[in-house]
Amino acid sequence: QLHLAESGGALVQSGGSLRLSCAASGFTMAYYAIGWFRQAPGKEREGVSCISSSGGNRNYADFVKGRFTISRDNAKNTVYLQMNSLKAEDTAVYYCAAWPTIMPITDCPSAQYDFAYSGQGTQVTVSS
């Protein structure tokens, strides 16, 4: 079965940290760029960060710059999102999605992009 699976979401206090994982099954993640997105209750899904297939290009939404770091380990078929200095407004379901490209990326696609694979999401709750 071909899919992405997110994990690592939890309840954490404001100022705390979490590391989310996005693991690919059934396909080689090294041929795909990966994006992280989030959706809070009552809000539209929004882009958080993305990384090129090689890991050489990374992009971040302004609201997470300096706090979140995206990385990948293609040998483990996994992409990570390290989240530090978490705020209550970071509370959301976090999703990862993949699109096929081995080219450098200059920007992240919108959350409405037609991705090849998307996960089911992992809940992050930050208490104030």
C-alpha positions as CSV (number, residue, x, y, z in Angstrom):
1,Q,0.0,0.0,0.0
2,L,1.3,3.4,-0.9
3,H,0.8,6.1,1.7
4,L,2.2,8.6,4.1
5,A,1.8,8.4,7.9
6,E,2.3,11.2,10.3
7,S,3.2,10.7,14.0
8,G,4.5,12.6,16.9
9,G,1.6,14.9,17.7
10,A,0.8,15.4,21.3
11,L,-0.5,17.8,24.0
12,V,2.3,20.2,25.0
13,Q,2.6,23.4,27.0
14,S,3.3,26.7,25.4
15,G,7.0,27.1,24.9
16,G,7.5,23.4,24.5
17,S,8.8,21.3,21.6
18,L,7.6,18.4,19.5
19,R,9.1,16.5,16.6
20,L,6.7,15.2,14.0
21,S,7.5,12.4,11.6
22,C,6.2,11.7,8.1
23,A,7.0,8.2,7.0
24,A,6.4,6.9,3.5
25,S,5.3,3.3,2.7
26,G,5.3,1.6,-0.6
27,F,7.3,4.2,-2.5
28,T,10.7,5.8,-2.5
29,M,10.5,9.2,-0.8
30,A,13.8,10.3,-2.3
31,Y,12.0,11.2,-5.6
32,Y,9.5,13.4,-3.9
33,A,9.4,16.9,-2.3
34,I,7.5,16.9,0.9
35,G,5.4,19.6,2.5
36,W,3.9,20.0,6.0
37,F,0.5,21.6,6.3
38,R,-1.8,22.3,9.2
39,Q,-5.5,22.8,9.8
40,A,-7.0,24.4,12.9
41,P,-10.6,24.0,13.8
42,G,-12.8,26.3,11.7
43,K,-9.8,27.4,9.5
44,E,-8.5,26.5,6.1
45,R,-5.6,24.2,5.7
46,E,-2.4,26.2,5.4
47,G,1.2,25.5,4.4
48,V,3.9,25.3,7.1
49,S,7.1,24.1,5.4
50,C,8.4,22.1,2.6
51,I,11.6,20.4,1.6
52,S,13.1,19.3,-1.8
53,S,13.7,15.7,-2.5
54,S,17.5,16.0,-1.7
55,G,16.9,18.2,1.3
56,G,18.9,21.0,-0.2
57,N,16.0,23.5,-0.4
58,R,13.7,24.3,2.5
59,N,10.9,26.8,2.8
60,Y,8.9,28.0,5.8
61,A,5.8,30.0,6.4
62,D,6.6,33.3,8.1
63,F,4.7,32.3,11.2
64,V,7.1,29.4,11.9
65,K,10.4,30.8,10.7
66,G,13.0,30.6,13.4
67,R,10.9,28.1,15.4
68,F,10.3,25.1,13.1
69,T,12.9,23.1,11.2
70,I,12.1,20.6,8.4
71,S,14.5,17.8,7.6
72,R,14.6,14.4,5.9
73,D,16.3,11.1,6.0
74,N,15.8,9.4,2.7
75,A,17.5,6.2,3.9
76,K,14.6,6.0,6.4
77,N,12.0,7.2,4.0
78,T,11.0,9.8,6.6
79,V,10.6,13.6,6.8
80,Y,10.6,15.4,10.1
81,L,9.3,18.7,11.5
82,Q,11.0,19.9,14.6
83,M,8.8,22.4,16.3
84,N,10.2,24.6,19.1
85,S,8.8,27.5,21.1
86,L,5.3,26.3,20.4
87,K,2.4,28.7,20.8
88,A,-1.3,28.1,21.4
89,E,-2.0,29.3,17.8
90,D,0.1,26.3,16.6
91,T,-2.7,24.0,17.7
92,A,-3.9,22.1,14.6
93,V,-3.9,18.8,12.8
94,Y,-0.6,18.6,10.9
95,Y,-0.4,16.8,7.6
96,C,2.4,15.9,5.3
97,A,2.0,15.5,1.5
98,A,4.3,14.5,-1.4
99,W,4.7,15.6,-4.9
100,P,7.1,14.1,-7.4
101,T,10.1,16.2,-8.3
102,I,13.8,15.9,-8.0
103,M,14.4,19.5,-8.9
104,P,15.2,22.3,-6.4
105,I,12.1,24.0,-5.1
106,T,11.8,27.7,-4.6
107,D,8.4,27.7,-2.9
108,C,5.8,25.4,-1.3
109,P,2.7,24.5,-3.1
110,S,-0.7,25.6,-1.7
111,A,-2.6,23.2,0.5
112,Q,-5.1,22.7,-2.4
113,Y,-2.4,21.3,-4.7
114,D,-3.1,17.9,-6.2
115,F,-0.5,15.9,-4.3
116,A,0.5,12.4,-5.2
117,Y,0.2,11.3,-1.5
118,S,-1.1,12.8,1.7
119,G,-1.3,11.5,5.2
120,Q,-4.2,11.3,7.7
121,G,-2.7,13.9,10.0
122,T,-1.5,14.1,13.6
123,Q,-3.0,16.3,16.3
124,V,-0.8,19.0,18.0
125,T,-2.4,20.8,20.9
126,V,-0.5,23.6,22.7
127,S,-1.9,24.7,26.0
128,S,-1.4,28.3,27.0
